Amino acid sequence: MSRRIAVVLLVASLAGACGDGATSSTAPTPSGPLPTDIAIASEGAPTAVTPSPTTPATPSPIDRAPPRLTIEPVVDGLSDPLDVAWRPNDPGTLFVAEQAGRVQMVRDGKLRAAPFLDISSLVTAGGEQGLLGLAFLPSGEHGRVFVYYTAKDGSQVVASYDTRSGAPDQADPGSARIWLTMPDRFGNHNGGSLAFGPDSYLYIGTGDGGGGGDPLDSGRHLDTLLAKVLRIDVGVTLPSGTEPRYVIPADNPFVGTADARQEIWLTGLRNPWRIRFDRATGDLWIGDVGQNAWEEIDVARAGVGGLDYGWNLMEGDHCYRTPGPDCATPALTPPVTEYGHDQGCSVTGGTVYRGTSEPSLDGWYLFSDYCSGRFWAIDAALDRTSEPAIVAETGASISAIAEDASGELFATDLAGGRLLRIGVRSGA
């Protein structure tokens, strides 16, 4: 009964993002940040800085239609699953983050009895808060997993845990390292996405800090880590007993820019819910949850930083803060595609299929909506798709789409407590 109540509260909170209230859609997101290896900047009066991004050439269109999907259950019995990841050198296992603060293991199609990690005593869960995302260090060193969660004091935390020596199915709670702490003024728009890029740097998707319409104006300013995708180097050697110190990559776009946070890679995002890399091209795909009218998908082509996706001047491809013809400028990067709230209310960003079992899916970016359970596909080679193609209707509460070690796609159904496998309908 308590779990049913929690799911109802979460659904109400996520769906609330469709209105003007202080909630977002999809699941959780982050707030104001504090770095570790550079001087901690104040989150006070915002300073506007205009980036100068470089824009890649538009790929040639490909005239083709996507296949229809099948969505099949793998396991049930999960509690409010929010994200999925795989571990290097362990291709048969998927790791599923549960909102309350546990990471479960699904091996060979079966849910393990004991969690891999349980930090529920550290986590505030409910609404848009909780254990929001996870990603494994691609080198496989120490079996290290990074997690993004809402702490008991409401702040957003990026931490890592190592796997116990000789016990690969257990993370070591004593190995915890806190890499980033972001004080949070509101309980919504926490982002919560983690992904390692082809450069082995950690990318972190943060929300605008909460409230309706970005009252902190985080999307318009670079002296805050909110409403951003951050890029940091966590592959540093840490002497025993020392605090983590991440490194700012020298080619981050705002390194050397006065009053700008140097961790920033991309800006102008409202509540990025799932960021994923295309393993074939290195492109970064972002599902950004809208305010009350439009949900959007954004892309940063491989190696391109400094882009501004327009929040809160724009919601999707439409004026938000200042209605009129002048809200969009060449400095803003429009979405690859969008859909209105007649189709759903909270986008769940997905990934580009690069597996081998479904050749007809190769090169399609799949994404979904938390409220409608609908799946769409767009050609990942295109910089703009006016109308995404509907490829499945599920009725499930899709909270994440992710790939396994071989590039096959899976999804989580939050209300149903299920891990789902994505395939192609016979004859499609």
C-alpha distance (Angstrom), angle and dihedral (degrees) to the residues before:
residue distance angle dihedral
M1 . . .
S2 3.83 . .
R3 3.81 90.8 .
R4 3.80 91.6 50.5
I5 3.81 89.6 52.3
A6 3.82 90.8 49.1
V7 3.81 91.4 51.4
V8 3.80 91.6 48.9
L9 3.82 90.4 50.9
L10 3.79 91.7 48.5
V11 3.81 93.0 48.2
A12 3.81 90.2 49.3
S13 3.80 90.6 49.2
L14 3.78 95.1 48.4
A15 3.77 94.8 44.4
G16 3.80 88.2 50.5
A17 3.80 88.3 72.9
C18 3.78 87.5 77.3
G19 3.80 90.5 72.3
D20 3.78 134.7 51.9
G21 3.78 95.1 -91.0
A22 3.78 127.7 110.6
T23 3.77 96.4 -89.0
S24 3.77 131.5 91.5
S25 3.73 131.3 -151.3
T26 3.78 131.7 -105.1
A27 3.71 108.7 26.3
P28 3.77 135.7 -49.5
T29 3.95 134.2 -26.9
P30 4.01 139.9 -174.1
S31 3.80 140.5 -105.4
G32 3.80 142.4 -156.4
P33 3.84 114.2 -13.5
L34 3.77 141.5 -144.9
P35 3.82 121.0 -157.1
T36 3.76 126.1 -144.7
D37 3.77 111.5 -150.9
I38 3.78 99.2 39.5
A39 3.77 131.4 51.5
I40 3.80 110.9 -70.5
A41 3.79 108.8 -112.3
S42 3.77 124.9 -147.3
E43 3.81 118.5 -108.7
G44 3.81 89.3 -141.1
A45 3.79 129.4 114.9
P46 3.80 108.9 4.3
T47 3.77 121.4 -119.3
A48 3.80 118.4 -151.2
V49 3.80 116.7 -136.6
T50 3.80 124.9 176.0
P51 3.83 113.4 -141.9
S52 3.79 122.0 -144.3
P53 3.80 103.5 -141.6
T54 3.75 125.5 -174.8
T55 3.79 115.4 -129.5
P56 3.81 121.6 -144.8
A57 3.77 122.2 -131.4
T58 3.79 115.4 -88.3
P59 3.81 110.4 -103.4
S60 3.77 118.4 -125.3
P61 3.82 113.6 -92.3
I62 3.77 119.0 -108.7
D63 3.79 116.7 -145.9
R64 3.78 105.6 -139.5
A65 3.79 141.1 115.7
P66 3.82 124.4 -124.2
P67 3.81 121.0 -118.1
R68 3.79 122.1 -112.1
L69 3.80 114.6 -102.8
T70 3.77 136.4 -128.3
I71 3.80 118.1 -148.9
E72 3.80 111.7 -159.4
P73 3.82 129.2 179.4
V74 3.79 118.3 -112.9
V75 3.82 100.6 178.1
D76 3.79 137.6 -13.6
G77 3.79 130.0 -163.3
L78 3.80 94.9 82.5
S79 3.81 119.1 134.7
D80 3.82 113.8 -130.1
P81 3.83 97.0 -36.0
L82 3.81 113.8 -155.8
D83 3.81 108.8 170.2
V84 3.81 144.3 14.0
A85 3.81 131.7 -150.2
W86 3.79 139.5 167.9
R87 3.80 129.7 -138.5
P88 3.82 125.7 -129.7
N89 3.82 113.4 -104.4
D90 3.82 91.5 14.7
P91 3.83 104.6 86.8
G92 3.80 95.9 161.4
T93 3.81 96.4 60.4
L94 3.80 133.8 76.4
F95 3.80 121.4 -166.8
V96 3.80 117.2 -145.8
A97 3.81 123.2 -162.0
E98 3.81 114.7 -142.5
Q99 3.79 118.8 -155.4
A100 3.81 94.9 -123.0
G101 3.82 91.2 63.7
R102 3.80 107.6 -87.4
V103 3.82 130.5 119.3
Q104 3.80 111.9 -150.0
M105 3.80 127.9 -162.5
V106 3.80 126.0 -132.3
R107 3.79 110.3 -168.3
D108 3.80 124.5 179.9
G109 3.79 90.0 -14.0
K110 3.80 96.1 -50.9
L111 3.80 131.4 106.7
R112 3.79 112.0 -124.2
A113 3.79 116.0 -126.7
A114 3.82 96.6 -128.8
P115 3.81 125.1 50.0
F116 3.78 120.6 -114.6
L117 3.82 90.0 -136.0
D118 3.79 132.6 10.5
I119 3.81 117.0 -171.4
S120 3.80 95.6 150.4
S121 3.81 89.9 127.3
L122 3.82 88.2 64.6
V123 3.80 98.7 43.0
T124 3.79 133.8 87.6
A125 3.80 104.6 -149.7
G126 3.78 130.8 -172.8
G127 3.77 137.0 75.7
E128 3.80 105.5 14.7
Q129 3.79 95.0 -21.9
G130 3.78 130.6 92.5
L131 3.79 139.7 71.9
L132 3.79 96.9 -21.3
G133 3.78 109.0 172.8
L134 3.78 146.9 0.6
A135 3.81 140.2 -168.9
F136 3.80 134.1 176.1
L137 3.79 123.6 -126.8
P138 3.82 102.7 -102.1
S139 3.82 94.0 -137.2
G140 3.80 88.8 62.6
E141 3.82 90.0 -133.1
H142 3.81 110.1 164.5
G143 3.83 88.4 -13.7
R144 3.80 84.2 -86.9
V145 3.81 117.8 -170.3
F146 3.81 124.7 -167.8
V147 3.80 119.3 -148.2
Y148 3.81 133.6 -170.1
Y149 3.80 115.3 -152.1
T150 3.80 145.8 155.4
A151 3.80 110.2 -108.9
K152 3.79 126.0 -141.5
D153 3.81 90.7 -96.7
G154 3.82 90.2 53.8
S155 3.81 96.0 -107.0
Q156 3.79 121.1 132.4
V157 3.79 116.2 -115.7
V158 3.80 134.6 -165.6
A159 3.81 108.8 -161.8
S160 3.79 138.6 160.4
Y161 3.79 134.7 -140.5
D162 3.79 129.8 -166.5
T163 3.79 125.0 -138.6
R164 3.80 115.0 -108.3
S165 3.78 113.5 -99.3
G166 3.81 108.6 -104.3
A167 3.83 92.1 5.9
P168 3.84 107.3 81.9
D169 3.80 93.3 174.6
Q170 3.81 94.2 60.3
A171 3.78 131.4 68.0
D172 3.79 115.3 -146.5
P173 3.85 110.3 -118.5
G174 3.80 88.8 -161.5
S175 3.80 91.2 61.9
A176 3.82 93.7 66.7
R177 3.79 115.6 141.0
I178 3.79 121.5 -176.0
W179 3.81 109.7 -144.3
L180 3.78 101.9 170.9
T181 3.81 135.4 12.0
M182 3.80 121.2 -168.7
P183 3.83 117.4 -171.1
D184 3.79 110.1 -135.7
R185 3.78 125.7 -145.4
F186 3.81 95.8 -175.6
G187 3.79 132.2 33.7
N188 3.80 96.6 -128.3
H189 3.81 138.1 65.2
N190 3.79 95.7 42.8
G191 3.80 99.3 150.3
G192 3.78 100.2 -153.4
S193 3.82 101.4 -173.3
L194 3.81 123.1 139.1
A195 3.80 126.7 -177.5
F196 3.78 135.7 160.5
G197 3.78 114.1 -135.6
P198 3.79 129.1 -143.1
D199 3.82 85.5 -95.8
S200 3.85 88.2 61.7
Y201 3.82 90.5 -118.7
L202 3.80 119.8 133.9
Y203 3.81 115.6 -113.5
I204 3.82 117.5 -159.1
G205 3.82 124.5 -164.6
T206 3.82 112.9 -149.4
G207 3.79 129.8 -174.4
D208 3.79 127.2 -130.5
G209 3.81 93.9 -95.9
G210 3.78 98.7 -97.1
G211 3.73 139.9 -90.1
G212 3.80 122.2 101.0
G213 3.81 119.9 -61.4
D214 3.83 95.4 4.2
P215 3.83 100.2 -74.9
L216 3.83 88.8 -175.0
D217 3.82 88.7 57.5
S218 3.80 87.4 -135.0
G219 3.78 94.4 152.3
R220 3.80 91.6 61.7
H221 3.80 99.7 49.2
L222 3.77 138.0 65.0
D223 3.81 100.6 -157.2
T224 3.81 89.7 81.5
L225 3.80 131.8 64.1
L226 3.80 90.1 -141.5
A227 3.83 123.1 107.5
K228 3.79 90.5 21.6
V229 3.76 149.3 105.6
L230 3.81 106.9 -124.6
R231 3.81 125.9 -156.3
I232 3.80 121.2 -157.1
D233 3.79 137.8 160.0
V234 3.81 111.2 -120.8
G235 3.80 95.5 164.3
V236 3.78 92.0 99.7
T237 3.79 127.0 128.2
L238 3.78 109.9 -109.4
P239 3.82 119.2 -158.1
S240 3.77 111.7 -133.7
G241 3.79 113.4 -84.0
T242 3.80 96.1 15.1
E243 3.77 126.3 123.8
P244 3.82 115.7 -108.6
R245 3.78 114.9 -95.6
Y246 3.75 114.9 -171.0
V247 3.80 121.5 -159.0
I248 3.80 125.4 -125.5
P249 3.83 108.0 -130.0
A250 3.80 108.7 -119.0
D251 3.82 92.0 -130.4
N252 3.80 95.8 55.3
P253 3.83 103.9 130.2
F254 3.81 98.8 -118.4
V255 3.79 99.9 43.0
G256 3.78 104.8 132.1
T257 3.82 94.1 16.0
A258 3.80 110.4 130.9
D259 3.82 115.0 -110.5
A260 3.82 92.8 -0.9
R261 3.80 123.2 124.2
Q262 3.79 105.3 -115.7
E263 3.80 93.8 -147.9
I264 3.82 90.3 70.5
W265 3.80 118.1 112.3
L266 3.85 100.8 162.2
T267 3.81 132.6 10.4
G268 3.82 144.0 -171.8
L269 3.83 97.3 64.7
R270 3.79 125.7 141.2
N271 3.79 104.0 -161.2
P272 3.81 114.3 -21.3
W273 3.78 105.5 -153.2
R274 3.77 106.1 -168.5
I275 3.78 125.1 -5.3
R276 3.82 116.9 -161.4
F277 3.79 136.3 177.3
D278 3.78 123.6 -132.2
R279 3.79 100.9 -123.8
A280 3.83 91.2 -151.1
T281 3.81 99.9 49.8
G282 3.81 106.7 16.7
D283 3.82 91.7 -123.8
L284 3.82 114.9 151.4
W285 3.83 115.5 -133.3
I286 3.81 122.6 -161.0
G287 3.78 132.2 -168.4
D288 3.82 106.1 -155.4
V289 3.79 117.6 -165.2
G290 3.81 114.4 -132.1
Q291 3.79 131.8 -136.0
N292 3.80 108.6 -122.2
A293 3.79 108.8 -38.8
W294 3.84 117.4 25.4
E295 3.80 137.2 41.7
E296 3.80 117.8 -161.9
I297 3.78 145.3 -162.1
D298 3.81 118.0 -149.2
V299 3.79 131.6 -172.4
A300 3.79 134.6 -161.3
R301 3.78 109.3 -162.8
A302 3.79 116.0 -130.6
G303 3.79 113.1 -61.3
V304 3.82 95.4 -0.5
G305 3.81 114.2 129.5
G306 3.79 134.5 163.9
L307 3.80 95.6 59.0
D308 3.82 119.5 148.8
Y309 3.82 114.3 -149.9
G310 3.78 93.5 -165.0
W311 3.82 109.5 -114.3
N312 3.04 121.4 176.7
L313 3.79 95.7 16.4
M314 3.78 88.3 52.9
E315 3.79 136.4 32.2
G316 3.76 104.4 -160.1
D317 3.80 105.9 -43.1
H318 3.82 93.4 -27.5
C319 3.78 135.1 90.7
Y320 3.79 112.2 -99.2
R321 3.79 114.2 164.5
T322 3.81 99.2 27.5
P323 3.79 111.2 26.9
G324 3.76 112.9 -149.3
P325 3.80 142.1 76.1
D326 3.80 96.3 -70.0
C327 3.81 100.8 60.9
A328 3.81 94.0 92.6
T329 3.80 117.4 66.8
P330 3.82 133.4 176.6
A331 3.81 87.7 -105.0
L332 3.82 89.9 68.8
T333 3.81 123.9 79.9
P334 3.82 112.6 -138.5
P335 3.80 122.1 -139.9
V336 3.79 121.3 -93.0
T337 3.79 88.0 -128.9
E338 3.80 141.1 -15.9
Y339 3.78 141.5 -169.7
G340 3.77 133.4 -155.7
H341 3.77 130.3 -120.7
D342 3.77 90.5 -98.9
Q343 3.84 83.7 75.7
G344 3.80 99.9 42.3
C345 3.79 141.4 -46.8
S346 3.81 110.5 -120.3
V347 3.79 125.7 36.3
T348 3.79 121.0 -138.4
G349 3.78 108.4 -157.4
G350 3.77 116.6 -135.9
T351 3.77 139.2 -175.9
V352 3.78 142.6 -104.4
Y353 3.79 114.2 -93.4
R354 3.81 112.3 -118.1
G355 3.78 101.0 156.0
T356 3.80 127.0 117.6
S357 3.80 106.0 -130.9
E358 3.84 94.6 72.5
P359 3.84 108.0 40.4
S360 3.82 92.8 173.4
L361 3.84 89.0 63.5
D362 3.79 95.3 55.4
G363 3.79 111.9 126.7
W364 3.81 96.4 10.9
Y365 3.79 118.8 124.8
L366 3.81 109.6 -142.5
F367 3.79 124.1 -159.5
S368 3.79 137.7 162.3
D369 3.80 146.1 -163.5
Y370 3.79 124.2 -111.6
C371 3.80 95.0 -145.1
S372 3.82 102.4 42.4
G373 3.81 100.8 28.6
R374 3.81 88.4 -137.3
F375 3.82 119.7 149.5
W376 3.80 125.0 -147.9
A377 3.81 133.0 -171.9
I378 3.79 129.4 -154.0
D379 3.79 130.5 179.9
A380 3.81 105.9 -98.8
A381 3.81 91.6 -149.2
L382 3.81 93.0 65.4
D383 3.79 125.7 86.0
R384 3.80 92.9 -154.1
T385 3.79 134.4 28.5
S386 3.79 115.4 179.5
E387 3.80 96.5 -163.9
P388 3.81 120.9 23.3
A389 3.80 114.5 -142.3
I390 3.81 117.5 -115.1
V391 3.80 108.2 -130.4
A392 3.82 103.1 169.1
E393 3.81 142.1 14.2
T394 3.80 111.7 -154.6
G395 3.80 110.9 156.6
A396 3.82 87.0 -142.1
S397 3.81 124.9 128.9
I398 3.81 97.3 -113.8
S399 3.81 108.8 -159.6
A400 3.82 100.7 166.2
I401 3.79 142.5 12.3
A402 3.80 117.5 -162.1
E403 3.78 143.8 154.0
D404 3.78 132.9 -119.1
A405 3.80 126.5 -132.4
S406 3.81 92.1 -77.3
G407 3.81 95.7 46.5
E408 3.81 98.2 -102.4
L409 3.81 114.0 143.2
F410 3.80 130.4 -117.0
A411 3.81 134.9 173.7
T412 3.79 137.9 -161.7
D413 3.80 125.9 -129.1
L414 3.79 105.7 -152.9
A415 3.80 101.2 -166.2
G416 3.81 92.7 38.6
G417 3.81 93.9 47.4
R418 3.80 90.7 -134.1
L419 3.78 140.3 137.8
L420 3.81 109.5 -142.3
R421 3.80 133.0 -161.5
I422 3.81 119.5 -138.3
G423 3.80 117.9 -142.8
V424 3.79 142.2 150.1
R425 3.77 124.0 -86.6
S426 3.81 113.1 -113.7
G427 3.79 110.2 -95.1
A428 3.81 92.9 16.2
